[in-house]
Amino acid sequence: MPTNETAAPAARPLASIQVDNLLINFTTQFNRIWDSAGSGSKKGSFWRPLPSADLLPGYFPLGDVVSPGFENINESNIVAVVCEGVPENGDTSKGKALGVPIDFEQVWKDSGSGAKADITIWRPIPPDGYVALGMVCSNGRDKPLRNTVRCVRADLVIASPANRMIWDDRGSGAKKNFSAWSTSPPSAPAGEICFSPGTFVGINNHTRPTGDVAYSLRMKIATRTRSSIVAPVLTGYEPPAADEATTVTKIAYLPWFTVIDPDLNAVEQLRTSAFYRLERSDQYELLGYGHNTGAISKTFQWSASKVQSAEMLSEFTGITSIRTETEWPLIHLAHVSTVNHLWTASIQFSARLEKSFTHTEKSSDGWSRVTPVEVVAIAPKRKLIVVYRLKSVYRLFREDGTQVASPINYCDLDSLYVAEFPPEQGDNICAAENHSDARIVGTSIS
């Protein structure tokens, strides 16, 4: 029998993701619509997401949810819900983010199944310029109310293929076949996240559908340039300090579902750290210096070791899921579900940080290239030259400021900097390839 199984809502409002005039949030509350008990098929149940009226006023589901079992999924499953927002840039020319379905098309009914209750599954028919991201179930044979779900403006989503089968009716005896599939987001462009809402795709056979049969939501990764790193300035012939000041230069804000938090399950993440903060701190690190006291130019040479470690990078990625050198998809759903116990993974994603944030705009293999480099520089007569490299440290923080995992380091040997004293025309530092006096003449792998 269908039952109303709900749990107490979260204790505080949840921070929303805003994409133009679309607001995206998440709910852990559901109402059971139907299960396959008595049908002869394997266990499966269908649920309606219930955005909290207190915490998520104005939010609507994008579709219903399938679970491969009879267990109550409240407080264990998480799906996206949406709300109409105000455009951040004030531009209303694109129209509303959400549209009400103009009708519903029947996809399946359980006639002949012998199930204890009836179900009919419907595909929302969106208005022009909008798409449906899920299907809607109803007890009995009546169409759902049009206000049950919302469709999303087409420019706010991305076409996606089906991923894995969640449930099918084999063995039920129903007159028509049916199977329900999750959505697999495509590879995200740089600086974006593509993620499935947690709804399902339903078809009238038991074979995986081909092509792009569904849609995923998409969003920009919010980033902020906090400050610029200050170049070192030499004021005399004294040997320079080994390390210059460290400056937090860039911050990326990552939604909770893109991070595996070793100390929190997914529901706890959603409620206590809806966004994580990935900070990049930059520092000019001393590579070497030389004081040419003679009357002719002099050559100096230093060995520069990389600070990035393949082992540390692998550990950081394994704990957090974040990849710095390429896109990172969440492909180990079974692992997440086992570790977190409470979470039936339904939201899948693909993400990619901006290349300028991760240094990969200059060297895609920079994170894995750890061979020392020999640096050769020429110092003009009677000058002190100092060569620096840029060192970046990446740290991940929860909303409360606690750190997740150990930091990872990156050293950029593609952009070496040289300073000299006395300076030329008041210019103490510049990129080596543009320097007109003291200069780097070569780098080579040891």
N, C-alpha and C positions, 0 to 999 in steps of 0.2 A: 504494500500500500504506500502511496506517496505520503511523506511526512514532512513537517516543517521543523528542520533541525538547524538551529542557529546558536551562536555563542556570543558572549559579551563582546562589544566592539572595543577597539583600541582606546586608550585613555586620552589621547591628544590628537589634534588635527595633523594630517600628514602633508608634508611638502609635495606640491605637484610639479610635474614636468610641463613646461610650456613650450609649445611649438607653434609659432605664429599665434593664431587665436584658438588653438586647441589645448585644453588642459588634460593631462593624463595622470591618473592616480591608480591606486590598487586596493582591492578588497580581499578580505579573507572570509567573508560571510556569504553563505549560499543557502538556497532553499531547494530541497530535493524535489524533483519533478516526477521522475520515473526510475525504476530499476528493472532488470531483466528477470527477476525472480519468477519462477514457474514457466519460463519460456523454453527451457531446454538449451539455451545458448550459454556461453560462458558469462561470468558475472560482469555486470556493467551498470552504471547509474548515471543519470543526467541531472544537472543542477543549474539553477538560475543564480548568477551573481547578485548580491544585495548590497549596493553602496549604502553606507550608513547615512541616514537622514541628518544626523547631528554632525558628523565629521566630514561627510562628502555630499553636502547638499547640491542638488542640480546635476549630479553625476548619473550616467546611464551605462548599462552593459553594452558590449559590442556583439554579444552572442552568448549562448549557453555553453556549458562545460560538460565534458564526459570524463568519468573516472572508471578505470578498469577494476571495479570491485563494488561492494555494497557499503563499505565503511563511510562514516560521516567525514566529509572533507573540510568541514568548518575548522578554521584555525590551522589547517595544514596545507591547503591549496591557496595560491595567490594568482589573481588574474587582473588585467588592466580594465579600468572603467574610464569614461571620458565625460568632459563637460565643455560647454561653450565658454570661451574666454574673450578677452579684449586683445586685439592685435598689439604686440609690443611696440611696433613702429607707428601705430595709428592708422595704417593703411587698411581700409575696409573693402577695397576694390575686388578682392578675391571672393568675397561672400562669406557666409557662415562656415565654420569648421565642420559642423554636424548637420545632418539632414535626417528627417523622419522617413522610414521606408514608405513607398507609395503603395506597396502590396506585398504579399507573400506567396511563394510558389512551393507547393508540397513536394518534398523529396522522398519521404518514406512514412509508412504507417505499419504498425505491428500486426495487422490483420492476419489471423491464422496462427499466431505465435503461441497462444496459450498462456501468455503472461498474465499475471494477476491484475494488471491495470493496463489501460490503453495509452499509447503515445503516438503523436504525429510530429514529424520533423519538417521544418519549413526553412526556405531560403529567402531572406529579405530581398525585395526588389528595390534598389536604391533610386533616388531621383537623379536626373542628369548631372554629371560632374561629381558624383559621389560613388563610393563603393561600400559593399558589405564585408565585414571582417569576421563574420561568424554566422551560425545557424541558430534557430529558435525552436524550442520544443513546446508542445502543449499536451495537456491531458485530454484525452478524447480526440475528436476530429475537427474541432473548430480552429479557425485561423487565430494566431496570436493577435493581441491588440497592437496597432501600429506604434504606439508609444512605448512598447516593451524595450526596444533597442534603438541605437542610433547608427547611422552610416556616416562615413568620414569623407571629407573632401579629397579628391583623387590626388592632389599634389602633396598631401601630407602622409601618404603611404607609399609602399613599394611592392610590386608584384613578387610573389614568393611561391615556391613549390610545396607540395605536401612532404612531410617528413616520415613519421612512423604511425602505424596503425594503433589506435587506442582501444577500439572495441569493434567487433562485427557480430552479426546476428546468426552466424552459422550454427545450425542445430536448433534454431528457434521454431522452425516450421512456418515462418512468415511467408506470405505470398511473394514478396519482393525481397531481394538481397539488399543488405546495407552494411556499410563500414564507415567508421569515423576516424579521421586522421588529424594529427597535429600539423602545425605550420613550421617550415624551416626558413628563417630569414636568409636572404642572399648576402654575399660579401659586402661589407660596409665600405663606402668610400672613405678616404682620409678625413678625419675630424667628425665622423658620424657614428651613430649606433642604429642598427636595425633590429627590431625585436618583435616577436609574436605576442599577441595579446593574451594567449592562453585559451582561445576558443578552438573550434574544430571545423574541419571540412567534411561533409557527408556526401557519399555517392552511392549509387544503386548496384554496386558489385563489390567484390572482395579483393580487387587488384589495385595496387597503388596508382593513384591518378598521375598522369604525366603532364609536364609543362607547368606553367605558373597558374595554379588554380585557386590561389588564396592571396592575401595581402598581409604585410607586416607594417607596424608603425615605424617611423623613423624620426630621428632627432639629431641636432648638432650637439657635439660634446662642448659644454660650456667651458670656456677657458678665459683666463685673465692674466694679462701681463702686469705683474705687481710693481716691478722697478727694473731699471737697467743696471747692469753690473758696471762698476766704475773701474776704468783702466788704471793700472799701476803707474805712478809717476816717480821718477828718480830725482832726488834732491841733492845728491852728492856722490862721492866715490865709495861710500861705505857699502860693504856687501849687503844685498837686499835680504829682507826677512823671507823665510821659506814659504810662508803662506800669506796671501792677501785675504781681506775680509770676505766672508761668505754672504751672499745675498740671495734671498728667495726671489727668483725672477719670473717664474711662470707657475700657474696653478690650473689644473684641470679638475672639473667637478663631475664625478662618475655616479650614475644612479646605482642604488643598492644591488640590483640584480646582476650587474656586471662584475661584482666582487664576491669572491669566496672569502668569507670572514671566518677564520679558524675558531673564534671565540663566541660566535653568534649563529643561531639558525636563521633561516630566511625571514621568518615572521619577526624575530627580534631585530634583524637588520632593518626591515621596513619601518618599524616603529621607533627605533632609536637612532638610526643613521640612514635616513632615506637617500642621502648623498654622501659620498666619500670624497676626500680632497687629496689629489695626487700633486705634491709640490716638487718643483724642480729648483734646487739651489745651485747657483754658479759661483765659481771661485777661480781666480787666476792663481795657478800653482807654479812655483818656481821650477823650471827645467834645468837651467844652468846659467852661469854668468862668467864673464871674462873681462879683465882689465888690461887693455893694451897700452902699455906705457912707452912703447917704441914710436919711431917716426914713420913707420910704414904699416900698412894693414896687416892684421894677424888673423889666422884661422883658429877657431875653437870648435870642439866636437863634444857632444854628450850623447848618452844612451837614454832613451825615454821608454819606460815600460808602461803598458796599459794598466789602468786600474780596474777595468771591468773584468768580471770573473764569470765564466760560463756556469760554474757551480752555483754562485750566488743568484745569477739571473734565473736559472732553472728553479731554484728554491723559491724565489719571489713569485715567479709565474705559477708554480704549483700551489702555493698558498693562496694567492689572490686572484688567479686566472688572468691577470693583466700581462699583456705582451708589449714590449717596447719596440721590437724590431719589425713587427708585422701586425696584421689584424689578429684579434683574439676572439674565437668563437667558443661558446660554452658547449663542449661536446661530451663532457663526462657527467651527464645527468645522473646516471646510476650512482656514481661516487658521491655526488652532492646529496642525493636522497638518503644514502646510507649514513653519511656523516651527520646530517642535520636531523635525521629521524622524523621530524615533524613535517617535512616539506615534500609534497609530491610535485616534482618540477614540471611546470607547464609553460613558463616563459623562457623562450630560447632567444639568443641574440647573437649578433656579430658586431664587432666594434673595431675601430682603428683610430689611433691617436694621430694628430697632425704631425707631419714629418719635421716641422720646425721645433716641435716640442721634444721629439725624441732624437734629434740630430740626424735622422736617416735621410734627410734631403741631400746630404753630401755623400754619405757612404752607407748603403743598405746593409753591408756586412760589418759595419763598425762595431756592433755589439759582440760579435763573435770573433773578431780579429784581435788577438791578444799578443801577437809577436812584437817584441821590442823594436824600436825604430832608432836609427842613428841620425842625429841632427847635426849639421855642419853650418856654422855661421862665420861671417867675416866681420871683424871689428875694425873700424877706421883707426888711424893713428891717435894715440893719446885719448882714448875713450873707453868708458865702461859700457858693456852691453849686457843686457839681461834678457833671456828668452823664457817666455811663459807659455803654458798650455792651459786650455780651459777645462776645468773639472766640474762635472755636474753630478749632483746627488739627488736621487729620487726617493721620496718618502710618502707613504700612504697613511692618511689619518681618518678616523671616524669623526662624526660631528662633534663629539665631546672632546676632541683633541688627542685621544689616545692613538698610539701608532699601531698599525697592522703590519706584521712581518718586519724583517730587517731591511734597512735601506739598500739600494743598489747604486753603484757608481759608474760613471761614464767619463772617459777622458778623450777629448777631441784633439787628435794629432793632425787633422786636416787643416786646422786653423791655428797655427802657432803665431805668437805675438812677440815682438822685440821692442825693448825700450833702451834708450842710450842716455849717457850723461858725459859731457854737456849735451843738451837736446839740440836738434837742428830746427831753427826757426820756431822755437817754443813748442815743438811737437814731440812729446815724449814717447808716444806709443802709436803704432799703426800695424795693420796687417803686414806680415813679412814680405809678401809679394809686391806691396806698394811702397816699401821703404826705399828712400833714395840714398841712404848712407850706410848705416849698419844693416846687414841683410843676411837672411837664410839662403844658403846656396845649394842646399840639398838635404833630403831625407831618404833613408833607405832602410829596408828591413834587415835586422841583424842576422 
